[in-house]
Amino acid sequence: MIEFYTNPRSRGAIAHWMLEEIGHPYRLHLLDYGTTMKAPDYLAINPMGKVPAIVHQDQVVTEVAAICAYLADAFPQAGLAPAADQRAAYYRWLFFGAGPVEAAVTNTALGFQVPADRKGTIGYGSLDDVVDTLDGHLARNAYFTGDRFSAADVYTGSQIGWGMMFGTLPRRESFVAYWDRIKDRPARQRSMADGQA
């Protein structure tokens, strides 16, 4: 049994989708901001006092990209990670989502603009650089690893879907087409129904 700590109004929704994709039993622990997330028993699991987190076989995993990668490896029968010798694109796009996409979108939403002459000092350059990079890849590929859905699509794909919904990413043609390919997966629909309940 996987112990899953989350709040439906958090990045935990991505981990929830990933749990549904692997099809392994899990127990949902709903935590509230400022109270149960900061309680001593949960801080013993995640000292940051944030969600999501999973505990599986006495191992704690936090950070959504790490949870997705861990679950894909721990449950290979789900087919959510390519073979070990074919993971270059998988790792690239999973961690592109965790690094440049997350930082660029968050900084821009908070009003932080990188001065044009300082783009080289920040890992993502600019939000436009990140958007153009995603667009270029998704205009040529059905999924982040090419023609096969993977955990990279759960994680980075979720960021694209949320970005378009909340207006933090533009509705580029490639993004809309890509999101239409993944948003109705049965595992995502189940996780959304659980989150709403």
Secondary structure, DSSP 8 states (H G I E B T S, - for coil): -EEEEE-TTSTHHHHHHHHHHHT--EEEEE--TTTGGGSHHHHTT-TT--S-EEEETTEEEESHHHHHHHHHHH-GGG--S--GGG-HHHHHHHHHIIIIIHHHHHHHHTT----GGGGGGSTT--HHHHHHHHHHHHTT-SBTTBSS--HHHHHHHHHHHHHHHHTSS---HHHHHHHHHHTT-HHHHHHHHHHH-
